[in-house]
Amino acid sequence: MIVVGAGLVGRACAWQLQQRGHQVQLLDPGLNGSPDPNSGSWAALGVLMAQVFHRSSGRGWRLRQRSLSLWGEWRQQLGAQGWPLAWQPGLLLLASGADDLERQQRLVASRQLQGLPLELWGRAQLDALAPALPAGAVGGLYSPADGQLDPGTAMAALLGDGLRLGLQPVCDRAERLERQAGGWTVHTSGGQTLRADAVVVSAGVSSASLLESLGHSQPQEPVLGQALELELAAPTSWDTAGPWPGAVVWQGANLVPRTRASDPGGARLWLGATLEPGDQADPTALAQLRTLGGTAPDWLEQATVVRRWQGHRPHPLGQPAPLLAALEPGLLLASGHYRNGVLLAPATAEWVAEQLELS
């Protein structure tokens, strides 16, 4: 089998297929150690929003819950092979007004009926946290089961363990797919001709052009996201009394503390990410992110930017994310995850494996 695209979803698909005994080639020009700086996987912050998802049924809900469960299993499996994943449990969604609070109250009531442990936090609980949260937060919704997974460690683990299992990496770009009797041929920009009984297309926005020549219209557009890593002006540990309970979401921005396990100084923060249609970075959008739209606490204003990065999220046009489709016998599309590629990677990989084994 050939998996086209070695972002997090592509690597997850390849690894899951190997777990089920399949021989897999993973095709991507970034496998030479120089990943595409615009790849959505490398821009992701890995904030997993499963139980705080606003719906309680449907495909999106099922995929999120299944993925959250699978990530727990995968962390154990990969860790046992010497590939520990950096995982921070807990997610706190801040409310900026009465409407937010009302939505959170309804969600908590709904989750209680499902037996899921969400909590409403008042302003007094927020004030007890250090460093200080934005002053405009009037309450919050805490989910102990959701959290943040470092995409970099997950990418490395899936590829590393995949190589142990016999993964064949092909550092090249898919140029054209061709139907063959009993299988498929992938022609690469480097002149290679790869053959397999099945192909999984997980190449982000590039997936659309690969499939169009075969008569499959699956359009996607890039939505650029910019993110920052900040170093706090005064040494602050996220592990002291009254620490944050995990990643924090404020008005669409994710604030991810770098714990002692991920940053020995314990004084750094990931901040992201912007939502910018197209593929050109907007400095104004980054400035708004940097100041949280003018609501940033003093300690955040005084922090120093130590790293800045960006990437393109593949956003489906005319269809809900993600794009999971069995297009022809032996041809699957697993792309268009938009802002949830990290969260949905395991459930996507499981779906791909099951579809191929049904055919």
Summary of the structure (lengths in Angstrom):
residues: 359
radius of gyration: 20.8
end to end distance: 13.1
largest distance: 66.9
contacts: 1228
relative contact order: 0.21
helix: 33%
strand: 30%
